[in-house]
Amino acid sequence: MTEQPVEVMTDPLPAELDAERAESLFAEMVRIRRFEERCVELYSSADIRGFLHLYIGQEAVATGVMARLTPSDAVVATYRDHGHAIAKGVTMRAAMAEMFGRVEGCSRGRGGSMHLFDAAARVYGGNAIVGGGLPVAGGLALADRLQRRDTVTACFFGEGAVAEGEFHETMNLAALWDLPVLFCCENNQYAMGTALHRSEAATDLAVRAAGYGMAAWAVDGMDVVEVDRAAARAVEMIRGGSGPAFLELHTYRFRAHSMYDPERYRDKEEVELWKHRDPIESFWTRVAAAGLLDDADRVRVEAEVADEVDDAVEFARGGTLEPLEELTRWVYSDGSSALEVDR
């Protein structure tokens, strides 16, 4: 068994949370959840193939952090990257077309579920390698600092990445060089199929990160309000020149590690217990009780999101499959011409 989920939040909402912002946070989490649920259906019908790692249950993390980033800030994610990409500004059409392997996808259909990339949105890819995105994030932040850009690079990774060498190397250099990186550790309790306490002697990851001399603290990753607050504080510190910051976001995935996972490593009772902390439903309960939103607002948001998802699926189905003669394009060079870039 992993650590038990904290109790459902009942604290008063912050005074600065008005109806407009409450709806924005709620709608973003719903967009991610409904996108993922449709992906399950499409995967079951073989419209989507390959690996599929769902973000269901963790929506408050991507939503709360992205709400505090600007369009010029960069994001590096993991193979569980749909929520990060959508929340950062990758259109649902481009994301869904990528799932279908269409040229209209954000990675021209070559990346699929684990490799959503969009330079315009400054989403620098999901990464199939555990911890593989950390050095990329460090490099992006270093480039931005050298060019005197007022930007932050948010790097998302799971707690399993903390055991990788890339984590420690990147944390060290980020602190040493005062790089503007926001390290977001999505601690969903299981590194694939191994509970954190079975693989790590020291399970307080924020304390470990603080050992590199950077600001680090733990956050309730099931509460979008707390994530939003923590991200605001961290981003303000980073933009102010204090160097990198680390958030350990305690969250939980409601689905298996991937669609191929038989999920024999955790009890169904544990999953159901965590579902009582559903980030969407718990947030809705609080904003409705505060009178910020009502049932009519929810019906409207759900309808708008449903239309967006339907449109994305229709767009993806009508997309273009890459011609066979272009399969080696951007993979090999015959040296006869300069690199061709048209996107």
Wavefront OBJ file of the C-alpha trace (Angstrom):
o trace
v 0.000 0.000 0.000
v 1.126 3.564 -0.701
v 0.586 6.506 1.588
v -3.088 7.264 2.146
v -4.615 10.253 0.390
v -5.115 13.376 2.435
v -8.670 14.301 3.318
v -10.906 16.101 0.854
v -10.203 19.820 0.921
v -12.852 21.841 2.736
v -10.834 25.003 3.387
v -12.344 28.276 2.170
v -11.346 29.260 -1.332
v -8.904 32.175 -1.617
v -10.558 35.568 -1.879
v -8.803 36.312 -5.166
v -10.462 33.308 -6.851
v -13.354 34.853 -8.766
v -15.942 33.146 -10.978
v -13.960 33.681 -14.167
v -10.793 32.084 -12.837
v -12.731 29.274 -11.142
v -14.401 28.412 -14.436
v -11.069 28.551 -16.262
v -9.448 26.068 -13.867
v -12.481 23.793 -13.866
v -12.855 23.835 -17.647
v -9.164 23.048 -18.202
v -9.326 19.974 -15.984
v -12.498 18.845 -17.733
v -10.842 19.314 -21.147
v -7.976 17.053 -20.131
v -10.253 14.431 -18.561
v -12.647 14.215 -21.528
v -9.781 14.095 -24.011
v -8.272 11.171 -22.123
v -11.585 9.347 -21.821
v -12.093 9.621 -25.571
v -8.571 8.301 -26.113
v -9.551 5.185 -24.128
v -12.481 4.617 -26.491
v -10.357 5.209 -29.584
v -7.606 2.933 -28.333
v -10.144 0.172 -27.699
v -11.388 0.520 -31.281
v -7.779 0.467 -32.609
v -7.993 4.001 -33.991
v -5.085 4.831 -31.676
v -2.202 2.367 -31.550
v 1.088 1.960 -29.773
v 1.500 2.926 -26.134
v -1.014 5.095 -24.303
v -0.391 6.559 -20.844
v -3.382 8.381 -19.395
v -3.391 11.460 -17.170
v -6.750 10.747 -15.547
v -6.563 11.744 -11.880
v -3.616 14.101 -12.243
v -5.390 16.958 -14.025
v -4.940 19.452 -11.186
v -1.165 19.402 -11.623
v -0.954 20.405 -15.283
v -3.862 22.815 -14.926
v -2.554 24.588 -11.839
v 1.021 24.935 -13.074
v 0.177 26.009 -16.634
v -2.184 28.662 -15.266
v 0.900 30.450 -13.941
v 3.026 30.180 -17.080
v 3.062 32.580 -20.006
v 2.989 31.650 -23.716
v 6.739 32.316 -23.904
v 7.547 29.885 -21.074
v 8.699 26.396 -22.032
v 7.443 22.983 -20.970
v 9.136 19.586 -21.030
v 6.999 16.579 -20.135
v 7.036 12.806 -19.783
v 5.362 10.071 -21.812
v 2.167 10.897 -19.841
v 2.061 14.209 -21.672
v -1.428 14.809 -23.105
v -2.574 16.973 -20.209
v 0.566 19.109 -20.227
v 0.356 19.748 -23.971
v -3.334 20.654 -23.974
v -3.059 22.899 -20.931
v -0.020 24.700 -22.414
v -1.817 25.581 -25.636
v -1.409 22.717 -28.087
v -4.768 22.558 -29.841
v -6.910 19.527 -29.199
v -7.060 19.012 -32.963
v -3.269 18.839 -33.253
v -2.995 16.525 -30.235
v -5.699 14.152 -31.455
v -4.316 14.065 -34.992
v -0.989 13.061 -33.481
v -2.729 10.191 -31.690
v -4.069 9.052 -35.043
v -0.626 9.303 -36.656
v -1.699 12.005 -39.102
v 0.524 14.610 -40.730
v -1.691 17.309 -39.229
v -0.591 16.202 -35.761
v 1.675 18.422 -33.689
v 4.609 16.078 -34.420
v 3.449 15.313 -37.976
v 2.140 11.951 -36.780
v 5.649 10.670 -36.069
v 5.624 10.996 -32.306
v 2.282 9.644 -31.241
v 1.029 9.665 -27.669
v 4.416 9.860 -25.954
v 6.007 12.584 -28.060
v 3.723 15.599 -28.351
v 5.840 18.531 -29.543
v 4.851 22.044 -30.564
v 7.529 24.715 -30.894
v 4.964 27.504 -31.256
v 3.439 26.610 -27.890
v 6.942 26.000 -26.508
v 6.061 22.412 -25.666
v 9.338 20.601 -26.178
v 8.053 17.108 -26.182
v 6.976 14.268 -24.062
v 9.839 11.871 -23.460
v 9.705 8.079 -23.405
v 12.895 7.838 -21.340
v 12.403 8.123 -17.582
v 14.219 11.299 -16.560
v 15.148 12.033 -20.161
v 13.427 15.402 -20.213
v 15.384 16.827 -17.293
v 18.623 17.646 -19.169
v 16.543 19.042 -22.041
v 14.812 21.401 -19.624
v 18.163 22.481 -18.208
v 19.447 23.204 -21.693
v 16.376 25.221 -22.646
v 16.637 27.277 -19.470
v 20.339 27.886 -20.035
v 19.689 29.041 -23.609
v 16.943 31.400 -22.457
v 19.133 32.855 -19.734
v 22.092 33.370 -22.083
v 19.787 35.225 -24.466
v 18.378 37.262 -21.570
v 14.796 36.073 -22.046
v 12.472 36.495 -19.083
v 11.181 32.939 -19.276
v 10.690 29.893 -17.094
v 11.057 26.274 -18.177
v 8.683 23.914 -16.375
v 9.922 20.335 -16.313
v 7.445 17.596 -15.390
v 8.590 14.143 -14.315
v 7.458 11.307 -12.075
v 8.949 10.287 -8.765
v 10.653 7.351 -10.493
v 12.932 9.825 -12.289
v 14.422 10.899 -8.955
v 16.416 7.661 -8.959
v 18.013 8.477 -12.322
v 21.391 10.104 -12.818
v 19.919 12.752 -15.113
v 17.846 14.050 -12.219
v 20.812 14.666 -9.938
v 23.029 16.044 -12.704
v 20.367 18.498 -13.856
v 19.407 19.575 -10.349
v 23.047 20.239 -9.523
v 23.762 22.304 -12.634
v 20.461 24.195 -12.406
v 21.291 25.255 -8.853
v 24.947 25.940 -9.660
v 24.084 28.154 -12.632
v 20.863 29.668 -11.198
v 18.831 28.388 -14.126
v 15.163 29.448 -14.397
v 13.699 25.948 -14.106
v 10.563 24.910 -12.256
v 11.001 21.220 -11.428
v 7.562 19.614 -11.093
v 7.766 16.118 -9.629
v 4.389 14.418 -10.104
v 4.599 11.930 -7.277
v 1.747 9.561 -8.181
v 3.099 6.986 -5.706
v 4.155 4.383 -8.273
v 7.126 4.401 -10.638
v 5.350 2.263 -13.222
v 4.541 -0.666 -10.933
v 6.749 -0.101 -7.896
v 5.593 1.877 -4.871
v 7.960 4.666 -3.871
v 8.750 3.223 -0.444
v 9.904 -0.023 -2.079
v 12.527 1.677 -4.224
v 13.668 4.754 -2.299
v 15.114 4.860 1.211
v 14.303 8.578 1.523
v 10.768 9.245 0.326
v 10.507 12.960 1.170
v 11.527 14.137 -2.278
v 11.203 17.846 -1.521
v 13.808 17.468 1.229
v 16.118 15.679 -1.187
v 15.728 18.478 -3.728
v 16.434 21.092 -1.063
v 19.789 19.420 -0.625
v 20.829 21.070 -3.881
v 20.299 24.485 -2.357
v 17.042 25.363 -4.086
v 13.590 26.217 -2.762
v 11.544 23.017 -2.550
v 8.285 22.053 -0.941
v 5.496 19.478 -1.100
v 2.067 20.302 -2.524
v -1.311 18.577 -2.525
v -1.422 17.732 -6.219
v -5.077 16.715 -6.059
v -6.126 20.283 -5.218
v -5.904 22.651 -8.178
v -6.099 25.674 -5.851
v -3.040 24.549 -3.911
v -1.143 23.734 -7.114
v -2.046 27.149 -8.521
v -0.815 28.872 -5.352
v 2.415 26.893 -5.229
v 3.143 27.451 -8.920
v 2.500 31.190 -8.551
v 4.942 31.398 -5.643
v 7.600 29.313 -7.393
v 7.361 31.116 -10.723
v 7.572 34.512 -9.008
v 10.724 33.410 -7.206
v 12.318 32.090 -10.383
v 11.491 35.197 -12.416
v 12.924 37.259 -9.585
v 16.315 35.632 -10.136
v 16.431 33.252 -7.176
v 17.324 30.256 -9.330
v 15.375 27.010 -9.769
v 12.556 25.724 -7.574
v 11.159 22.241 -6.937
v 7.559 21.195 -6.307
v 6.739 17.688 -5.098
v 3.131 17.315 -6.201
v 1.391 14.462 -4.403
v -1.092 13.027 -6.879
v -2.488 9.723 -8.119
v -3.385 8.195 -11.461
v -6.789 6.523 -11.510
v -5.935 4.318 -14.478
v -3.164 1.768 -14.910
v 0.349 2.849 -15.856
v -0.515 2.272 -19.517
v -3.227 0.539 -21.488
v -1.021 -2.577 -21.526
v -0.648 -2.663 -17.738
v -2.527 -5.462 -15.878
v -2.171 -3.371 -12.693
v -1.478 -6.184 -10.238
v 0.715 -4.099 -7.945
v -1.973 -2.049 -6.182
v -5.291 -2.841 -4.543
v -8.576 -1.776 -6.081
v -9.590 -0.488 -2.655
v -6.641 1.883 -2.699
v -7.622 3.258 -6.100
v -11.205 3.802 -4.973
v -9.984 5.575 -1.852
v -7.975 8.024 -3.927
v -10.918 8.587 -6.270
v -12.658 10.296 -3.370
v -10.054 13.025 -3.943
v -10.963 13.392 -7.624
v -9.491 16.826 -8.457
v -12.389 17.792 -10.714
v -15.224 16.792 -8.397
v -13.610 18.108 -5.222
v -12.939 21.479 -6.842
v -16.452 21.640 -8.222
v -17.930 20.975 -4.784
v -16.013 23.894 -3.318
v -16.710 26.441 -6.061
v -20.405 25.500 -6.148
v -20.675 25.818 -2.379
v -19.014 29.233 -2.598
v -21.554 30.339 -5.205
v -18.898 30.992 -7.849
v -20.415 28.531 -10.341
v -23.721 26.701 -10.583
v -25.155 23.655 -12.352
v -25.937 25.653 -15.483
v -22.275 26.660 -15.710
v -21.209 23.041 -15.460
v -23.652 21.922 -18.147
v -22.346 24.649 -20.445
v -18.689 23.819 -19.833
v -19.273 20.106 -20.384
v -21.141 20.798 -23.627
v -18.393 23.076 -24.923
v -15.720 20.511 -24.109
v -17.727 17.690 -25.699
v -17.996 19.707 -28.906
v -14.254 20.403 -28.835
v -13.402 16.727 -28.386
v -15.833 15.654 -31.130
v -14.346 18.227 -33.471
v -10.816 17.030 -32.706
v -11.724 13.409 -33.441
v -13.426 14.357 -36.715
v -10.408 16.438 -37.694
v -8.030 13.576 -36.880
v -10.066 10.992 -38.784
v -9.977 13.206 -41.859
v -6.248 13.793 -41.557
v -3.497 12.763 -43.931
v -1.325 9.696 -43.621
v 2.303 10.371 -44.441
v 3.310 9.093 -47.905
v 5.621 6.093 -47.805
v 8.258 7.919 -49.824
v 8.636 10.441 -46.982
v 9.204 7.966 -44.157
v 12.954 8.651 -44.044
v 12.526 12.417 -44.256
v 14.170 14.165 -41.272
v 15.690 10.831 -40.234
v 18.603 10.348 -42.643
v 20.539 12.810 -44.790
v 22.331 11.983 -48.037
v 24.497 15.065 -47.577
v 23.487 16.518 -50.936
v 21.527 19.468 -49.591
v 21.006 21.578 -46.530
v 18.520 20.479 -43.914
v 15.008 21.131 -45.126
v 12.618 22.572 -42.587
v 9.097 23.550 -43.531
v 7.372 23.670 -40.131
l 1 2 3 4 5 6 7 8 9 10 11 12 13 14 15 16 17 18 19 20 21 22 23 24 25 26 27 28 29 30 31 32 33 34 35 36 37 38 39 40 41 42 43 44 45 46 47 48 49 50 51 52 53 54 55 56 57 58 59 60 61 62 63 64 65 66 67 68 69 70 71 72 73 74 75 76 77 78 79 80 81 82 83 84 85 86 87 88 89 90 91 92 93 94 95 96 97 98 99 100 101 102 103 104 105 106 107 108 109 110 111 112 113 114 115 116 117 118 119 120 121 122 123 124 125 126 127 128 129 130 131 132 133 134 135 136 137 138 139 140 141 142 143 144 145 146 147 148 149 150 151 152 153 154 155 156 157 158 159 160 161 162 163 164 165 166 167 168 169 170 171 172 173 174 175 176 177 178 179 180 181 182 183 184 185 186 187 188 189 190 191 192 193 194 195 196 197 198 199 200 201 202 203 204 205 206 207 208 209 210 211 212 213 214 215 216 217 218 219 220 221 222 223 224 225 226 227 228 229 230 231 232 233 234 235 236 237 238 239 240 241 242 243 244 245 246 247 248 249 250 251 252 253 254 255 256 257 258 259 260 261 262 263 264 265 266 267 268 269 270 271 272 273 274 275 276 277 278 279 280 281 282 283 284 285 286 287 288 289 290 291 292 293 294 295 296 297 298 299 300 301 302 303 304 305 306 307 308 309 310 311 312 313 314 315 316 317 318 319 320 321 322 323 324 325 326 327 328 329 330 331 332 333 334 335 336 337 338 339 340 341 342 343
